[in-house]
Amino acid sequence: MTATDDTRSPAPSGEGAPREEAPPAAPMLDVRDLRVSYRNGERTVPAVRGVSFTLDRGQTLGVAGESGSGKSTMALSLLRLLPSTAKVTGQVLFQGEDLLTAKWARLRAVRWSAASVVFQGAMSALNPVRTIGEQICEPILLHDKVGQKAARARAAELLDAVGVPSRRLGSYPHEFSGGQRQRIMIAMALACRPDLIIADEPTTALDVMVQAQVLNLLGDLVRESGIGVIMISHDLAVLSHMCERLAVMYAGRVAEIGPSRGLIDEPRHPYTRALGRAFPTIGDPASRLAPAGLPGDPPTPAELARLDEGRGCAFEPRCSRAVAACRTDTVELRPSGPGREAACLLAQEGSEP
Amino acid sequence: MKTVLEVRDLTVTYPARRGAAPARAVDGVNLQVRQGEIVALVGESGCGKSTLARALVGLVRPTGGQVVGDGEPLGYSAAALKAYRRHTQLVLQDPGGALNPRQSVFDAVAEGPRLHGLTDRLGERVHTALAKAGLRPPEQFAGRFPHEMSGGQQQRVVIAGALALEPKVIVADEPVASLDASVRGEILKLILELRDSLGLSALVVSHDLGLAWNIADRVAVMYLGRIVETGTVEEVLLRPRHPYTRALLSVLPDSGEPPVLLTGEPPDPTSVPGGCRFHPRCPLRAAEPDPRCDGLDLPVLTGDPSASALAACHLVQ
C-alpha cells in the first residue's frame, strides 16, 4: 500500500493546490444537489436523492454502493446518458458550465473530448461488426478534426498505451479476451485526451489477475496525465486502493464521503463499516470462518419513494445501532473528521459509530 | 472422517470445433470432500472449475477417471443419476436465472421431491427446507414468486430446493458472485450453519479467495484443468508455495505485498503447454530457468486430504 502512495504523491493532488492554468476559481466538476427519478407508469421512483461533490483535475473519487444504491444512475446522469424516462434536477457544473441545461450540440462536444465513460461489460459496449480501429478512430475524427491517417496513428498509439498490440487495429471485438476488450474501452475513453473519465464498474466481470492488470493500467494513466476520475464499484477494497477519496452511497444518497484510508480504517457510518467487512482480508483472524453480512435488504423502489417523502434514516431498518431518533429525525451529511462527512446521527468527529 | 464425494484421475475433454484441437477442460484431477467439510475450489475463468463441478453432479460425463459418491462409483444410467442426485445437489450461480419466473417458491422447492416421488407430507418437507435456508416463517414465503423477492432471498430459495432432498453434499458454483456485498456474507453464513447443524458437506466453486478464507476448511487451486496446490486454508492462503497461488494472492488489494502481475494470454485448454502447464507465465521460472519446467511433466496431485499441503511445481518441492 505504501509503495502505491509514494508513487502517487507527485501527481497533482488538486486538493488545495489548483493547477496554474486554472486560476483558483471553481473545481473542474461541481455537482450540486443532483436528483434523478424514473417515471414508471403512474409512479415516480427516486434513484438519486440529492448528491453533491466536487472533483478536480488529477483527483480520483471512488463511488461505492450496492445495486439500487443509485451509484451508476448518478454517474451516467452527469453526462445525461440516461434514458428519457429519467428526470434529472440539480446542477452539474463541468468547467464552469451546467451540463444539465447545456444545449444538445454543446453536450455532444463535451462527451468524448472533455469527459468520457468506460462502461461495464465491454462486449456489449463495443460494436461487434466494426473493427476496433474504426471504433477508436470515430471520436478522434469527430472531435479532433484530423485526417484518417493521423487518426489511425493516434489509435495505434492508444492501443500500445493500454498494452494491446497495435497491429490488431483491424480485429473485431470477439477476437479479444475480456481483459483486452476492457483495455480497448479505456483506450477509447482516452482517445480525445479528456479531463474527466467516468469508469462504471470497469473491472466487475474480470478475473482477479486481469482486474489487477486493468486497474494498474488505469492508475498509471491517471498519474501520468492528471485526468480526473470517478470510478464506480461495489468493491470497497478495490476503490480504496485506486482512489484518493471515497463516497459510499446508500438508497440514493451519500452515506459517507472522505479520504479513502480514513473511511476504510475508521468508518463513521455503520453502512461503510458493514460494506468494508463484507470482503475479508485474508489472514485476518476475525473473519476466518466468520463471514460478515448485513441482515435485511436494501430498500425497494417503493420503499425509496416513501423514504423520499418522510423523515428518518434510510439505513435504520438494517442498522444494529439505530436509536429512536433515527426514525424521526432528518439525517443529513455532517462533518465527521478532516475532509470527511457522514450521514449518521451517531457519527461525530473522532468517534466510531 | 468419512469421504462423501471423491473424484479420481478425472478428465473431461470437449470435442474439437472445426480446425481447433479438443479442449482439455479438466485434465487429471483428484479431489476428496469429507463429511462435514467445506472445500473451496478456486481459479480464474477458463480453468475448468465449473466443468469439474458439473462432472461432480453428473451433468457432464467424464472422458476418463471416476466420480465416487458415498463409496460408490457414479453410473450414468438415468436411474443411477437420479439416485445419485439425492446424495449430491447442485446450487447454481445467478438465482434470478436458476428460478422459473412463473413458478411459486413452493413449486420451485417441491420440484426435486416430486421428481423423486417424495410426495408424502410434501408441504412439511418444503417448509422445513425453506426454514433451514433461512426463509422464516416458511408459510410467508411459499406463495411468493421470484420477482417478489430480493437477490439474497432468491438464492435462499435455490438452496432450499437443494436441501429439500436432504443431500449429504452440495456443490455450489459461485453461490454469491451475483449477490450484493452485504448479502454475500449472509448466504455464506447460511452455508456454514448448514454444515454445523446438518453435517452437510460442500464443495464451493469460486474465483474469490476471500470466500475460501470466510467459510472453507480446505482449498484447491485450479489452473488449466489441473489442481496446482491444495491443503488447508491456512496452509495455502497464508503460506502459499505454488507461484500461481502466490501471484493470485499478491494482486488482492489488501495483500500488503507488491503485486505479481502475470503477463501473457489467459490459459487456453485447447493448447496445454508441455512440462509444467504454468511455465509460460511463471515468475519463478523467469527468475531462475530450470530445464524441468518445460521438459518434464508433473504428476497429478493425489488430493489426499490428510496429507499436508501439496503443490505441483518443480521448483518449490
Interface residues (C-beta under 8 A of the other chain):
Chain A: M1 A3 E66 S67 S177 G178 G179 D207 V208 M209 V210 Q211 A212 Q213 N216 H234 D235 L236 A237 V238 S240 H241 A274 L275 R277 A278 F279 P280 T281 I282 G283 S287 R288 L289 A290 P291 A292 G293 L294 P295 D297 P298 T300 R318
Chain B: E44 S45 S150 G151 G152 Q153 D180 A181 S182 V183 R184 G185 E186 I187 L188 K189 L192 H207 L209 G210 W213 N214 I215 V233 L237 L238 A247 L248 L249 V251 L252 P253 D254 S255 G256 P258 P259 L261 L262 E265 P266
